[in-house]
Amino acid sequence: MAQALNTSTYELTKNIAKAPEYKFKELQFGDGYRQISLDGINYQWEQWSLQFIPMTNTTTNSLESLLLNSVNGTSNYLSWTPPGESSTKYWTAHSINRMYLDIDKWQISCVLRREFPVA
């Protein structure tokens, strides 16, 4: 069962960005010639860079735990609907950064990478 990333509990700043990446196969030949082709049916990795509004230490601990847990197997994926989209997708969190701002104020940023769980 995927865990919902509830953006009403963990509010996002306006500093979020979609950054797709592509998987390629590349063959390099000795004379400098190379061939590149897209790799697989899911060759585009959809990624979002997220930044959450400052939170208390307790709320930050809860969000950090949820994000860290997302990479611990298929039952722990995050379910989240990106801005401007209508369907929920599955994600894992990467590059999780927790920043101290002030007494009992923390901010988390991370990168969510889209996943395609096996049904």
C-alpha positions in Angstrom: 0.0 0.0 0.0 1.4 3.3 -1.0 1.7 6.1 1.6 -0.1 9.4 0.6 2.0 12.6 0.5 -0.6 14.9 1.9 0.3 18.4 0.7 -2.4 19.9 3.0 -0.4 18.6 6.0 3.0 19.2 4.5 2.6 22.3 2.4 4.8 23.0 -0.6 6.4 26.4 -1.3 6.1 27.8 -4.8 9.8 26.7 -5.4 9.0 23.4 -7.1 10.1 22.2 -10.5 9.6 19.3 -12.9 12.9 18.0 -14.2 12.6 15.0 -16.6 15.6 12.8 -17.3 16.1 10.3 -20.0 17.6 6.9 -20.1 19.8 6.2 -23.1 21.9 3.4 -24.5 25.1 4.6 -26.0 27.6 2.8 -28.2 31.0 4.4 -28.6 33.1 3.4 -31.6 36.9 3.7 -31.8 36.8 6.4 -34.5 34.8 8.8 -32.4 31.4 7.8 -33.9 28.7 7.0 -31.4 25.1 5.8 -31.5 22.5 6.8 -28.9 19.0 5.3 -28.5 16.3 5.6 -25.8 16.4 2.7 -23.3 13.2 0.8 -22.6 9.5 1.7 -22.6 9.8 4.0 -19.6 12.8 5.9 -20.9 11.8 9.2 -19.3 12.2 9.6 -15.6 9.8 12.1 -14.3 11.3 14.0 -11.4 10.0 16.9 -9.2 12.2 19.0 -7.0 10.1 19.9 -4.0 10.5 22.3 -1.1 8.2 22.4 1.9 7.3 25.4 3.9 9.0 25.7 7.3 7.6 23.3 9.9 8.0 22.5 13.6 10.5 19.8 14.6 7.7 17.3 15.2 6.1 17.8 11.8 9.5 17.8 10.1 10.4 14.5 11.8 7.1 13.0 10.5 7.7 14.2 6.9 11.3 13.1 6.9 10.3 9.6 8.1 7.7 9.4 5.3 10.2 10.4 2.7 13.0 8.1 3.9 10.5 5.2 4.1 9.5 5.6 0.5 12.6 3.8 -0.8 12.0 0.7 1.4 10.1 -1.5 -1.0 7.1 -1.3 -3.2 4.5 -1.1 -0.4 6.1 2.2 0.8 6.0 4.3 -2.4 4.5 7.7 -2.0 1.3 8.5 -3.8 1.1 12.1 -5.0 -0.6 14.2 -7.7 1.7 16.8 -9.2 0.4 20.3 -9.7 -1.7 20.7 -12.8 -2.3 17.0 -13.2 -5.4 14.9 -12.3 -4.0 11.5 -11.7 -2.1 10.2 -8.7 1.3 8.6 -9.4 3.8 6.6 -7.4 7.1 8.2 -6.3 10.3 7.6 -4.2 12.1 10.4 -2.5 15.8 11.2 -3.1 18.3 13.9 -2.1 16.4 14.6 1.1 17.7 17.8 2.7 16.7 19.0 6.1 17.6 22.6 6.9 17.6 24.3 10.3 16.0 27.8 10.1 15.3 28.9 13.7 14.3 27.5 17.0 11.7 24.8 16.2 11.6 25.7 12.5 12.9 23.4 9.9 12.6 23.1 6.1 12.8 20.0 4.0 13.5 19.8 0.3 13.8 16.6 -1.8 13.5 15.2 -5.3 10.6 12.8 -6.1 11.3 10.3 -8.8 8.3 8.6 -10.5 8.1 4.8 -10.1 6.2 2.1 -11.9 5.3 -0.5 -9.4 4.5 -4.1 -10.5 0.9 -4.8 -9.9 
